[in-house]
Amino acid sequence: MASKKINNVYIKDVVSLAGPVEKNGSIKDYDFVIDDYYYHCKTFEQAEVKMQKTVIDHLLERHRLVHSDIDYLISGDLSNQIAVSSYTASNYTIPFMGVYSACASFIESLIVGSEMMEGKRKSNVLCVTSSHNCGAEKQFRFPIEYGAPKPNTTTFTATGAVAVLLTKEEARIRLESYTVGCVCDMGCKDASHMGAVMAPAAAKTLVTHLLEMNRSIDEYDLILTGDLGAVGAKIFEEYLKRNYNLKMKNYMDCGCELYLKSQEETYAGASGPVTLPLFLFNKVLKQKRYKKILCIGTGSLHNLFFVNQKLAIPSIAHAISLEVRS
């Protein structure tokens, strides 16, 4: 089975950092915001390392934790060979595991972290993710300076970082169950239409989760996808309706919600692994109206070489269920 229940793993605390565009979006309350993409560093990549380090250091300081108090650091990002996470981890004497499912990496880190804590009476695990607009855009599409025109289906890579502390101590948010997705390839070759690439993977993971956990979609107060964007979210809903006769009710896509509609430079919405945790922790969970949430991280598993070779783009979606106490 791809799905499994999680025993006694809680989210104790979260620290988030948002970029120049994100701070002017739908969320006004972040732990940290930065005003420029360089973050007082020489390169975008070094800025992203500093972003990750900022949220990790603040989380450790807030709880007076030293490196030896943390069992594992699990992190992923969009930089080649998840280099940002690796460079960040070199600042800490904490056992490190890098994970990569593109924009689904954060959900993957929670799944891996919960499994590493299985059977332990006491454990602390740090799950970290980040993305940087300028760093990711030049890697997956074109450098910003190139000035290439973009279609309306394009998503805008969010800039930010999030660090989450998982513990065995009872807390407001409990990790309840998860579903690991399968790689899905529907033949889409357009790297500017990642919503269409990822929507079928999100739908299949959702259906797998409901079937294997023997649940109805109505058991969740909210279904939250990661970064399908305005176009991909519509495809997701239509795909579920046509193929599974499943109609979405309490549904939001973080990519659609992170920015304001007036922010035209973001096109179809936000993308990047930080999109889901930024919106989840700084908006959804602060509303205190959702008791059971299914988070589906969505990832487009392409790189520039395969796209230039005109190959179809595979995708992945992982899901994790959260139970929220009053």
Helices and strands as residue ranges (DSSP letters): E 3-18, G 22-24, E 32-33, H 44-62, G 67-69, E 72-76, G 80-82, H 83-89, E 96-98, G 102-104, H 105-116, E 124-131, H 133-140, G 144-146, E 156-157, E 160-167, E 173-179, H 194-212, G 217-219, E 222-225, H 229-244, E 251-253, H 254-257, G 264-266, E 270-271, H 275-279, I 280-284, E 292-300, H 304-308, E 315-324
